[in-house]
Amino acid sequence: MWKRTTNQNGKRERTGKGDTTLLLRAKMNIGREEDGLHIDDLPDHLLVEVASFLGKECRALWAVSMSAPSAHWTATSAVSAKGRQILTLQRENWREEWREVDFGKFQPSTFRRKENGIIIIQSRRFSDDDLKAVLLCIDAATTVGSLFLTSGCEKLTGGGLEPLRGSTVLRRVDLSSGHKCSLDLEAVLPVLDSIVSSNDNKLRHIQFPKKWRDAKHESLSRFISRYNDMLETRVQNCCQCDASACKSDLDFATYFMCPPFHAFCLAAPGIHEDGDRYGVQTATCYKCLKIFCYDDDGTCQDGWENSYEFCPCCEKYFCNRCCFIFACVACSKDISCEDCMEGTWCDVDGCGDGPFCSGCAEEQTTWLSCCEVCKGFYIS
C-alpha cells in the first residue's frame, strides 16, 4: 500500500511499507555529503536482498570494495561486516557455491567519462590485486576445490594466487588462461609446490598453459616430477575395474611379464614428462576427475565400454561419459571434443554430415566430391 507524504524540503514523495523508498533514496544520495546517507546505513536484510540479484563474482568484488581497495588487501585483511553480508547472503553454507570458481567469468568493467566534450569509454580488467583480494575474501585455502584461470584471464601474472598456499581442499587447477597467457612460471610454481608438499593435499589435476608446455622450462619439469611422485604415493584405482593405477603395487614379474598390466601402468595418473604431450595430465578425466586405466584400444583392461580419450584441440583427456571426442568421418582422425567443436560439417541444405578434419575438408572442397548423405558438396 502506497501513500504520499511531504518530505523535509516540502516536496511530496511516494512511500510505502518496507524499505523500497529508503533504498531508492540511498542510491540517489550516495556521495552527497549534505544528505548524510550512505550504503552502510542500509539494513542488513535489505543489503542481502539487493546482493541476491547478483552473481557470486559481482558479490565478491563488491564485498572486497566494501572493505578496502584490492591493492591494499594483505594476508591479515578481513572482510567488513557489510561485505560479509554481501558475500555470504547470510547463509551458513555460503562456501558451497565457491567450491568451484572460474575467474574467466570476472568480466572487465566498462565506464564512461567526459573530457573536453568528448565521451571516453574506458575498460578496467580483472587484475592480480583483484584476484588476491577475492581469494582472501572467500578464504580460498579452505574453500576452493576447483580453480580456473581460463579465457579472459590473459592479463594475470599469477601473483594473486598467493592466498592458495598450502591449500588442503584444492583438487583441480586449470591455468590454460587463453591464447595470450601472461602467467609467470616463477610466480605460480611456488604456490603449487606449497600445495604438493602438504601431506593432506587433495590435488588431482593440473592443466598448464600451452605457453609453458611448449617452452619446457627445467623448473616446470622438476615440478612435474615432484607432482607425479606425490600421486604415486596415493592409492589410485580405476573407476571401472578397480585395478590399481600405481605400478608400485605390482610385483616385478607381473609388471614386466604381463603386457596388459604393463600398458595399464604406463598410463597411471600423472603428467607427461616428455613427448608431444609434455605437461598434459593423463589417465584422469578433466571434468569428473575419475581415474581410468588404459590399453592399446583406449578401453579398460577388463573390456568395459567406457573409456577416456584425448582432445587434440584443447589438449585434455575426457571420459566418454563427460565429453565426446569427434573423429573425422573420412580418415577417423580425432578432431576435437564437443566443447571445442572444431572440424567441418557438410552445410548443404542443413545436411550436417561430418565432421571432417582440416585436411579432408580441404580435399573434399578442392575436388568437389559429393556428400554421400545429401549428394551435395562439402562446404569448408
Secondary structure, DSSP 8 states (H G I E B T S, - for coil): -EEEEE-TTS-EEEEESSSHHHHHHHHHHTT-TTT---GGGS-HHHHHHHHTTS-HHHHHHHHHHTT--GGG--TT----HHHHHHHHTT-TTGGGGGSEEEGGGS--EEEEEEETTEEEEEEE---HHHHHHHHHHTTGGGT-SEEE--TT-TT--SGGGGGGTT-SS--EEE----SS----HHHHHHHHHHHHT-TT----EEE--HHHHHHT-HHHHHHHHHHHHHHHTS--B-TTT--B--GGGS-HHHHHH-HHHHHHHHT-SEE--SSTTTT-EESB-TTT--B----TTSB-TT--S-BEEEETTTTEEEETTT--EEE-TTT--EEEETTT--SB---GGG-----B-HHHHHHHHHHT-B-TTTSSB---
